[in-house]
Amino acid sequence: STPKPSSAASDVYKRQIYCSVCHSGVGNGKGIVTQYDYPVIPANLHDQRIREQADGEMYNTIVYGLRSMPAYGYQIDTEDVWSIIHYVRALQRSQNATFEDLPEDEQNKLSDNS
């Protein structure tokens, strides 16, 4: 099973020069490398393909690399890899949430105001 996220998941993602430099702090693929002549367009972590990707597949991509993304398994420990995955999932959820994702009491508050 997938390990539980650490409370510092966002810190792991943001402090890792390996993640946000390419994917940006919000995961949209517009990190600082895109301001230069970087030969690769980093993936937007909000793309449907990546949102639907299994956690294990994302883990393998981070650890072993895939196409133009290098392997970081020798630089990032296993616990931090899982923290990064949990943070990416939180970023994805924040940008793709639906009304039904809200707790029922919050849905009721919004429905009462309309």
C-alpha positions as CSV (number, residue, x, y, z in Angstrom):
1,S,0.0,0.0,0.0
2,T,1.0,3.6,-0.5
3,P,2.7,5.2,2.6
4,K,0.9,8.0,4.4
5,P,1.9,11.6,3.5
6,S,4.2,13.4,5.8
7,S,3.2,16.8,7.2
8,A,6.1,18.3,5.3
9,A,5.2,17.0,1.9
10,S,5.0,20.4,0.3
11,D,8.4,21.3,1.8
12,V,9.9,18.2,0.2
13,Y,8.5,19.1,-3.2
14,K,9.5,22.7,-3.0
15,R,12.9,22.3,-1.5
16,Q,14.0,19.6,-3.9
17,I,15.8,21.3,-6.7
18,Y,14.7,18.3,-8.7
19,C,11.0,19.0,-8.8
20,S,9.9,22.7,-8.8
21,V,12.8,23.8,-11.1
22,C,11.1,22.0,-14.0
23,H,7.5,21.5,-12.9
24,S,7.1,24.8,-10.9
25,G,5.8,25.2,-7.4
26,V,2.3,24.6,-8.6
27,G,3.1,21.7,-10.9
28,N,2.1,23.3,-14.2
29,G,5.4,22.5,-16.0
30,K,6.5,26.1,-16.1
31,G,9.4,26.0,-13.7
32,I,12.4,28.3,-14.0
33,V,14.1,26.1,-16.6
34,T,11.5,27.1,-19.1
35,Q,12.8,30.7,-19.0
36,Y,16.0,29.5,-20.6
37,D,17.0,27.4,-23.6
38,Y,16.2,24.2,-21.9
39,P,15.7,21.6,-24.6
40,V,12.7,19.8,-23.0
41,I,9.2,21.0,-22.1
42,P,8.6,19.7,-18.5
43,A,5.3,17.8,-17.9
44,N,2.3,19.6,-16.6
45,L,1.4,17.5,-13.5
46,H,-2.2,18.5,-13.9
47,D,-2.6,16.8,-17.3
48,Q,-5.2,14.1,-17.3
49,R,-2.6,11.5,-18.2
50,I,-0.6,12.2,-15.1
51,R,-3.7,12.7,-12.8
52,E,-4.8,9.2,-13.8
53,Q,-1.4,7.7,-13.4
54,A,-1.0,5.1,-10.6
55,D,1.1,6.2,-7.6
56,G,3.5,3.4,-8.3
57,E,4.0,4.6,-11.9
58,M,4.8,8.1,-10.6
59,Y,7.2,6.5,-8.0
60,N,9.0,4.7,-10.8
61,T,9.2,7.8,-12.9
62,I,10.8,9.8,-10.1
63,V,13.2,7.0,-9.0
64,Y,14.2,5.5,-12.4
65,G,13.4,8.4,-14.8
66,L,11.3,8.4,-18.0
67,R,12.2,9.7,-21.4
68,S,13.7,13.2,-20.7
69,M,13.2,13.1,-17.0
70,P,16.3,11.9,-15.2
71,A,16.3,9.3,-12.4
72,Y,16.4,10.8,-8.9
73,G,16.3,7.5,-6.9
74,Y,19.9,7.9,-5.9
75,Q,19.4,11.5,-4.7
76,I,16.0,11.4,-3.0
77,D,15.2,8.8,-0.3
78,T,12.2,6.6,-0.5
79,E,10.2,8.5,2.2
80,D,10.7,11.8,0.4
81,V,9.7,10.3,-3.0
82,W,6.4,9.3,-1.4
83,S,6.0,12.7,0.1
84,I,6.5,14.3,-3.3
85,I,3.8,12.0,-4.8
86,H,1.4,12.9,-2.1
87,Y,2.1,16.6,-2.6
88,V,1.6,16.3,-6.4
89,R,-1.8,14.6,-5.7
90,A,-2.8,17.4,-3.4
91,L,-1.8,20.0,-6.1
92,Q,-3.8,18.0,-8.7
93,R,-6.8,17.9,-6.4
94,S,-6.6,21.6,-5.7
95,Q,-6.9,22.4,-9.4
96,N,-9.4,19.7,-10.3
97,A,-11.9,19.6,-7.4
98,T,-15.6,19.3,-8.0
99,F,-18.5,20.4,-5.9
100,E,-19.1,16.8,-4.9
101,D,-15.6,16.7,-3.4
102,L,-16.7,19.2,-0.7
103,P,-18.0,17.9,2.6
104,E,-21.8,17.8,2.7
105,D,-22.0,20.6,5.3
106,E,-20.0,22.9,3.0
107,Q,-22.1,21.9,0.0
108,N,-25.2,22.8,2.0
109,K,-23.7,26.2,2.9
110,L,-23.1,27.0,-0.8
111,S,-26.5,25.7,-1.8
112,D,-28.2,27.9,0.8
113,N,-26.5,31.0,-0.6
114,S,-27.7,30.5,-4.1
